[in-house]
Amino acid sequence: MWAYLGLLSLGALLWWQIHFRWAGRWKGKDVLAPGADARVRALFVKNKDTLVALEFGCEVPTHLRFELKRETGVDRFFKWVGLAVERQFGQSKFDQLVYVASNDDYFVKQFSENKIIVEAATRLFDTEDPICVLKKVVCANGHLYARLTTQNLFKREEDEKHLVQSALALSGHLLVIANEVRDSKAPPQGVGARDPYLLRGIVLLSISAAMAFHGSAFLMRSYFFEDQFLIDTWRIVTLSLLTAVAILAVLVAANLLLLARSARAHLVLLELLLVGSFGAFTSSAAELRDANIEWDTAPPTELTPVVQHKSISTSRRSTSYYVHIPDWDHPNRSEKIRVSSSFYKQVQIGDRLLVDQYPGYFGARWARVTGARAPAEIPAN
């Protein structure tokens, strides 16, 4: 059941990712600071209680979609090898500072000739701040927003104040760009028709993200809510690695085929290599593990290993209970099995676990604990 449910959930996650990346709207609603321009809203991006980034922006018409990012050595390398082709604005300082991640010829033509927007964008990115750095400016689905991050490895409270101050100083330049976007005429064709690479990139990124969400969720489910466990874990790991390599190769080939010589080619490729590789492996591991168990129709072998030891592992968020038994392949070693708290309290050292062992559909042995008995209750063979 879980193997098929996993595939269905992967399809649902893929649909949600495509919809979110294509039609999702920026969520900035907070006031940037007391007394700030009311047109500018903010989104405070936090990791637990630490502010790691600040996004600030405003509403604009929906007929344009583009991304401006700070150009890096990675961008220049991929332009040099010919994988990425960026539309140049013909302004030397702007072209050196800013990477235009768009293949919309209408946008490039209209705004490369607009000195006001070029100057405002240049000023946004041409800042020498030892703490904050403007990462990108995005226009999508009726919002124009910029993302500020700190350059410190360890976040400090004073960095949060500096982020807000920097956003206040830069918001004027962002509003200048927003005004020019509002004054631009909407072309007859939609964004997808003007930039055919946009949807292709979204689909590829959605596949990698959906696999990452799916794999993480299903592996965590197997850890917390299953009474079944793998014995030959490395066999599933090996099969998962081979499957992940094949999936990643297909995604990279699709990227080269569908996005080569576009402005987004290397950006999508790098995310596929990072998020996609993780997603391909975790999704493969989750599906292969479940299929190995659910498709196994062989009769079990009944085992009664003795409980050698009990232990408890406690973290900030959870407590795990373990019983230790002899290792399957190395009796001189110990193997710990995660059990429920009620079972942990019930079983005693010296008791024998009742374990059903199965060969596994893919040859990876797995087992299920069915109970425990005192040694005197185990019938002699």
Disulfide bonds with the S-S distance in Angstrom:
none
